[in-house]
Amino acid sequence: MPDTNENQARYSQQGTQADGVGFRLARVVVVVCLATGAVLDAAIGAHSGKGTGEFSL
C-alpha cells in the first residue's frame, strides 16, 4: 500500500522497524467458496490494536 500520511495513521508498523522506514501492516480476511474459488467477502483492517482480530473484521 502507498506510504501516505493516512495509511501511516491507520495501519501500524512492525515494532522492530524505525519510524518512517519499512512497510505498513494490514490484516486481510477473505471468505472463499471452496467449490468455485470465488471470493464471497473480504475485509481489511489494522494489523494490531483493540478490535483488529479476524473475528472483529
C-alpha positions as CSV (number, residue, x, y, z in Angstrom):
1,M,0.0,0.0,0.0
2,P,1.2,3.6,-0.6
3,D,3.2,5.2,2.3
4,T,0.8,8.1,2.7
5,N,0.0,10.0,5.9
6,E,-3.4,8.5,6.0
7,N,-2.0,4.9,5.8
8,Q,0.6,5.8,8.5
9,A,-2.1,6.9,10.9
10,R,-4.5,3.9,10.3
11,Y,-2.1,1.0,9.8
12,S,0.6,0.0,12.2
13,Q,4.3,-0.6,11.5
14,Q,6.3,-3.6,12.7
15,G,7.8,-2.8,16.2
16,T,11.4,-3.6,15.2
17,Q,11.4,-1.0,12.4
18,A,12.5,2.6,12.8
19,D,9.7,5.2,12.4
20,G,9.3,6.2,8.7
21,V,11.1,3.2,7.4
22,G,9.6,-0.1,6.2
23,F,6.1,-1.3,5.3
24,R,2.8,-0.8,6.9
25,L,0.9,-3.9,8.1
26,A,-2.7,-4.7,7.4
27,R,-4.9,-7.6,8.3
28,V,-6.9,-9.1,5.4
29,V,-9.7,-11.6,5.9
30,V,-11.3,-13.3,2.9
31,V,-14.2,-15.8,2.6
32,V,-13.7,-18.1,-0.3
33,C,-16.1,-20.5,-1.9
34,L,-14.4,-23.9,-1.8
35,A,-16.4,-25.2,-4.9
36,T,-15.6,-22.3,-7.3
37,G,-12.7,-20.4,-5.7
38,A,-14.7,-17.2,-5.8
39,V,-14.2,-14.5,-3.2
40,L,-17.5,-14.1,-1.4
41,D,-16.5,-11.4,1.1
42,A,-13.4,-9.5,2.1
43,A,-12.3,-7.1,4.9
44,I,-9.2,-5.1,5.6
45,G,-8.2,-3.5,8.9
46,A,-5.3,-2.6,11.1
47,H,-2.8,-5.3,12.0
48,S,-2.7,-4.7,15.8
49,G,-4.7,-3.0,18.5
50,K,-8.0,-3.5,20.1
51,G,-10.7,-4.8,17.8
52,T,-8.5,-5.7,14.9
53,G,-8.6,-9.5,15.1
54,E,-10.2,-11.7,12.4
55,F,-13.4,-12.0,14.3
56,S,-13.7,-8.2,14.6
57,L,-13.4,-7.8,10.9
